[in-house]
């Protein structure tokens, strides 16, 4: 019996499906298994719970818009690296002091990998090795230009508190008023509904407008709850510099989010390649 794809419904279904599965194996599954053997996830850095929280803060503040975590290699050239051949670092990336491009295992434990979108600020690959001082990172977050003149990075002073207490103790902050917060959410929802009614009239769009208003209000509440951290959870920055512009005898106290973000930056160290 001659093979005729046009007369067999089973063949019409199974042949394209088989071709698809073969292509998936060749293009995706097989390379993934090979990369998993060459660069196991166990070789990647393991983040502490505090650093994991810092990674979430890093993503929440959209730091990837200005900072990359990828050292690019020039694939057109092969050079001697140790006992084998490797790819040299591209000239624009060599200024970060790293002599080897970013390796796949450095992203094995990241989900998603924070490669970044553009390099307005310096690349953060290995920043924990280059700048291992947590105090320096506190200074840089509070006022970037105090340690890096000419920096265009915004300051994150709201991640810190300033106190004149000799022991660095903070005054208790007013308790978070959830009742007023939810009232603000309701008002914000009504504002969005009003805008939707003015723009589109009585349509299903009003439901979408209400959802957007309530969602925006909930995000504000969440941020306010995170900011209202207990004073005892802060960390006194033991050393300060005049460039920070603090009042005389004042102490700088890092909030939990500042501590977590600094811990995450310190965790960005390059794994040691196994021989």
C-alpha positions in Angstrom: 0.0 0.0 0.0 1.5 3.3 -1.1 2.1 5.9 1.6 -0.3 8.7 1.2 -0.3 11.4 3.8 -3.4 13.0 2.3 -5.7 10.0 2.8 -4.8 9.1 6.4 -6.0 11.3 9.2 -3.7 9.5 11.7 -0.7 10.3 9.5 -1.8 13.9 9.1 -1.7 14.3 12.9 1.2 12.0 13.9 3.7 13.1 11.3 3.8 16.8 12.1 3.7 15.9 15.8 6.7 13.6 15.5 8.6 16.3 13.6 7.8 18.8 16.3 8.9 16.5 19.1 12.2 15.7 17.3 12.9 19.5 16.8 12.1 20.2 20.5 14.6 17.5 21.6 17.3 18.8 19.2 16.8 22.5 19.9 15.8 22.7 23.6 15.9 19.4 25.6 19.3 18.1 24.5 21.2 21.4 24.9 19.5 21.9 28.3 20.6 18.5 29.5 24.2 19.1 28.2 24.3 22.5 29.9 23.0 21.0 33.1 25.9 18.5 33.1 28.5 21.1 32.3 27.3 23.8 34.6 25.4 22.2 37.5 23.2 24.4 39.7 25.2 23.3 42.7 28.1 25.4 41.5 26.0 28.6 41.6 26.1 30.8 44.6 23.5 30.0 47.3 21.7 33.1 48.7 21.0 33.5 52.4 17.5 34.4 53.4 18.5 38.0 53.9 20.1 38.1 50.5 17.0 36.6 48.9 15.0 39.4 50.4 17.5 41.8 49.1 17.1 40.3 45.6 13.4 41.0 45.8 14.1 44.6 46.9 16.6 44.9 44.0 13.9 43.8 41.5 11.2 45.9 43.2 13.3 49.1 42.7 13.9 48.2 39.0 17.7 48.3 39.5 18.1 46.1 36.4 17.1 49.2 34.3 20.5 50.7 35.0 22.7 47.8 36.1 23.6 44.7 34.2 24.9 41.4 35.5 26.7 40.1 32.4 30.3 40.4 31.3 30.3 39.9 27.6 32.9 37.9 25.7 34.2 38.4 22.2 33.1 35.2 20.5 35.1 36.0 17.4 38.4 35.5 19.2 39.8 32.5 21.2 42.7 32.9 23.6 44.6 30.7 26.0 42.8 30.6 29.4 44.6 28.3 31.9 45.0 24.9 30.3 42.5 25.4 27.6 41.1 28.0 25.1 38.6 30.6 26.2 36.8 33.8 25.0 38.3 37.1 26.0 36.3 39.9 27.6 35.0 42.6 25.3 36.8 45.9 25.5 33.9 47.9 27.0 33.5 45.3 29.7 37.2 45.0 30.6 37.0 48.2 32.7 35.2 46.3 35.5 38.4 44.4 36.2 37.1 40.9 35.3 39.2 38.8 33.0 36.6 36.2 32.1 33.1 36.5 30.6 30.0 35.6 32.6 29.5 31.8 32.8 26.2 29.9 32.6 26.6 28.5 36.1 26.4 32.0 37.5 22.8 32.1 36.6 21.9 28.5 37.5 20.2 29.5 40.8 18.6 32.7 39.5 15.0 32.9 38.5 14.8 34.9 36.4 18.5 35.8 35.7 18.9 39.6 36.2 20.9 40.3 33.1 19.7 43.9 32.9 18.5 46.0 30.0 21.1 48.7 29.7 24.3 49.8 31.4 23.7 53.3 32.8 25.5 52.3 35.9 28.4 49.8 36.3 28.0 46.1 35.8 27.4 44.3 39.1 29.0 41.0 38.3 31.4 40.2 41.1 30.6 43.5 42.9 30.8 41.6 46.2 34.5 40.8 45.4 35.3 44.3 44.2 33.5 46.1 47.0 33.3 43.8 50.0 32.5 46.5 52.6 28.9 46.6 53.7 29.4 50.2 55.1 30.5 51.4 51.7 27.2 50.0 50.2 25.3 51.8 53.0 27.0 55.1 52.1 26.4 54.5 48.4 22.7 53.8 48.9 22.2 56.8 51.1 24.1 59.2 48.9 25.7 57.7 45.8 27.7 60.9 45.1 29.3 60.8 48.5 31.5 57.9 47.3 31.2 58.1 43.6 31.3 61.7 42.4 29.4 62.3 39.2 27.1 59.3 39.7 23.6 59.7 38.3 22.1 57.1 40.6 19.2 58.3 42.7 19.7 58.3 46.5 17.7 55.8 48.6 17.6 57.8 51.8 14.2 56.5 52.7 15.9 53.1 53.3 17.7 54.7 56.3 16.8 56.6 59.5 18.9 59.4 61.1 19.0 59.6 64.9 21.0 61.7 67.4 20.7 59.2 70.1 24.1 58.2 71.5 23.3 54.5 71.2 21.7 54.8 67.8 18.2 54.1 69.1 15.2 55.2 67.0 12.0 56.8 68.2 9.1 54.4 67.7 7.2 55.3 64.5 3.4 55.8 64.6 1.6 52.5 64.2 0.4 51.6 60.8 -3.3 52.6 60.6 -4.9 49.9 58.5 -8.4 51.5 58.7 -7.3 54.7 57.2 -5.3 52.8 54.6 -8.3 50.8 53.4 -10.3 54.0 53.3 -7.7 55.4 51.0 -8.0 52.3 48.8 -11.7 52.7 48.6 -11.4 56.4 47.6 -8.7 55.5 45.0 -11.0 52.9 43.6 -13.8 55.4 43.3 -11.5 57.9 41.5 -10.5 55.3 39.0 -14.2 54.3 38.5 -15.1 58.0 38.0 -12.3 58.4 35.4 -13.5 55.2 33.6 -17.1 56.5 33.6 -16.1 59.9 32.2 -14.0 58.3 29.5 -16.0 55.3 28.5 -19.5 55.7 30.1 -21.4 52.8 31.6 -19.5 49.9 30.1 -17.7 46.8 31.5 -14.6 49.0 31.6 -15.8 50.3 35.0 -15.0 47.0 36.5 -11.5 47.1 35.1 -11.1 50.7 36.4 -12.2 49.6 39.9 -9.8 46.7 39.8 -6.9 49.0 38.8 -7.8 51.5 41.6 -8.0 48.8 44.3 -4.8 47.1 43.0 -2.9 50.4 43.1 -4.1 51.1 46.6 -3.2 47.6 47.8 0.4 48.1 46.4 0.6 51.4 48.4 -0.5 49.7 51.6 2.0 46.9 51.1 4.9 49.4 50.6 3.8 51.4 53.7 3.7 48.2 55.8 7.2 47.4 54.7 8.4 50.9 55.6 6.9 50.8 59.1 9.6 48.4 60.4 10.2 48.1 64.1 13.1 50.4 65.2 14.9 47.4 66.8 15.3 45.8 63.4 17.6 48.6 62.2 21.4 48.4 62.0 23.5 51.3 63.1 26.1 52.2 60.5 29.2 52.3 62.6 31.2 54.7 60.4 30.0 57.8 58.5 31.7 60.3 56.3 31.2 64.1 56.0 30.1 63.8 52.4 26.8 62.2 53.7 25.8 65.6 55.1 24.5 64.3 58.4 24.0 66.6 61.3 26.7 66.7 64.0 26.7 63.7 66.3 24.0 62.0 64.2 23.9 58.3 63.5 22.8 56.6 60.3 20.5 53.5 60.8 19.9 51.1 58.0 16.3 49.7 57.8 15.7 46.0 57.1 15.3 46.6 53.4 18.7 48.5 53.3 20.4 45.6 55.2 18.9 43.1 52.8 19.8 45.0 49.7 23.4 45.5 50.9 23.6 41.7 51.7 22.4 40.9 48.2 25.1 43.1 46.6 27.7 41.5 48.8 26.5 38.1 47.6 27.3 38.9 44.0 30.6 37.0 43.9 31.9 35.0 41.1 31.9 31.2 41.7 35.3 29.5 41.7 35.7 27.4 38.5 36.4 23.7 39.3 39.6 22.4 37.7 
